[in-house]
């Protein structure tokens, strides 16, 4: 019997998934959670084999990273409505064993749960293609600059806000222009949005 925990903040989706998964004799939904805090409790008390969760809800080191540290025995499968390559890459880096679109069929989700419960992985062909084309994400400092840039700040305002020299900001921007092959600030910001870097 595969014990499954669901982490999803939309009750209707969580209830629907629980009902559909419950129709499979080799699966038992042992709990659902709508927040990271509730997820910790569910995982600690129900000892699931697989955690099926919305990446938007527990994206980042404060979510999946913490949960994965707490429950190394469980395998995480991420469900996402995002198509940006950075999300699938980040999920893998944080230890997820699977990553599926929310447009996946229940059969695809069931197959993924069985695969990761058996020690395998479940990354769809589309996701694997996205991961191969993902750009190297900005460093934490570059991300700070990008965030200020997206807010409309000029170099001087960015430097003052981050405690940097204007020349340092200019140097960081030139480096990103070269790395991502863009020629303007607006192109860089648009790329950052497309890649999902500014959504964290």
N, C-alpha and C positions, 0 to 999 in steps of 0.2 A: 504494500500500500504506500503510495506516494503522498506525503503530507505537504499540503500547499497553503501558504499564507498569502493574502492579497493586500497590497498597499495601494490604495486608490481613493482619491478624495471626492469622487462623484459617486454617491450612494447607488444610483441606478445602475451604473456600469459595474460596480463591485458586486451588487446583488445578482446582476445578469451573469457575470463571469462565474460566480459561486454556484449558481443554479446549473449552468451548462457543464462546468467541471464536475459537479456532483453526479452527473449522469454517467460518468465513467467509473467502472467498478474498481479500477486500480488507483483512484484518486480520492483524497479526503481533504476538503477545505477546512483547515483547523482554526482559522481566524481571519478577520479583515481589519484594516486600519486606515484611517484617513489622514493621519499626520505621522511625522517621523517619531514623535514621542510615543504615540499609540503603537506604532510598528515595533519599537523596541520591546514594549510590554508583550505584545502578541508573540513575537519571536522568542523572547525569553521563556514565556510560559507554555508555548505550544510546540516548540522544537520542530519547526517545519524542515522538510528536505529541500523544498524549493520556495523561494519568495518571488512572486510575480508582482512587479511594481511599476508605477508610472514614473518615468525618469524626471518629469517636470517637478514632481513632488519631492523626490529625495535626491535630486541631482547635486553633485559636488561633494567635497570632502566631509561636509557637515551632515550629509545624508547617507548615501550609499557607503562611503568610506568608513564612517563610524559603525554602521550596521554590519558591514562585512567583517570588521575587526571583532565585533561582539559574537558573531555566529559564523565562524569559519566552516562549520559543517554544512551550512545551507548554501545552495546555489541560487544566484540571483538572475532572473530573466527580466529585462527591462521592456516595457511597452511605451511607445512614444508616438506622438503625432508629428514630431519634427523630422525633416528630411536633411537637415544640415549635417555634414560629415563629422563635425566636431562633437556632436552628441554621442554618436556611436563609438567614436574613438575614446571619448572620455569614459563611457560606460565600461569599455574593455579595460582601460587603464586602472579603473577603480575596482576591477575584479568581477564584473558581471560575466556570466557564462552564456548569456543570450541577449539578443536585442531584436525586437520585432516592432513593426508598424502597428498602430492601433487599427489599421485597416485589415490586419491579418484575420483569417478565418479561425473559428474555434478549433478546427482540425489542426491548423498550423500551430496554434498555441499549445494544444495538447501534445503534439509531436515535440515541440520545444521543451515542454516540462519533462516529458519522458526522457528526452535526450540528455538534458543536464542532470536529471536525477540519476542517470546511469553513468555519469562521469564525463559526458561529452559536452559539446557546445551547440548553440543554436543561433547562428547569425545568418539571416537570410541572404541570398545571392545579391539582392539590391544593396543591402547594408554592407556586405563585403566589398562591393564595387565602390561605394561611398567612402569606405575606410581607406581604400587604396588611393583615392584622390584627395584625401583630406590634407589641408595645409598645416604646416607646423604652427601651433597656436602662439600668440604673443606671450612674452614673459610677464610676470606680475606687474613690473614697472611699466612695460609697454601697454598693458591692459589699462592701467591707471590713466596713462596719457590718452589712449583711445577713448576711454569713457568721457574724459573732459573734452576731447575733440568733438565727440558726438553731441555733447551738450552745447556746442557752439563757441567754446573758449578759444582764444588766440594763444599763441606761444607764450606770451608774457603772463597771461592769466593762468595758464597751465603750470608754468614754472613757479609762480607764486603760491598756487594752491598745493603743489606737491613738494615745495621746498627745494626746487632744482634751479640750476642756471638755465637761462634761455638757450644758450648754446647746447646744453645737454638735451633739452627738448628737441631742438632742431636736429641734432645728431640721431636721436632715437627715431624721429619721424623719417629721416632720410634712409635709415637702415630698414625700416618697414616698407618704405616705397620700393627699395631695391629687392627686398626679399619676396614681396607679394606682387611685384611687377605692376605697380600702379603709379600714376603720375600726378595725382592731386589728393588733397585732403578729403574731398567728398568721395572719391573712388575708394579710398582707404576705409572710410566710415561705412560705406555701402557694403564693402567686402566683409567687414567685421560683423555687420548685421546678418548678412547671408550665411556666414559661417557659424553664427550663434554665439560668438565670443562675448557680445555685450548683453546676453540674456542671463548670465550667471549672477 
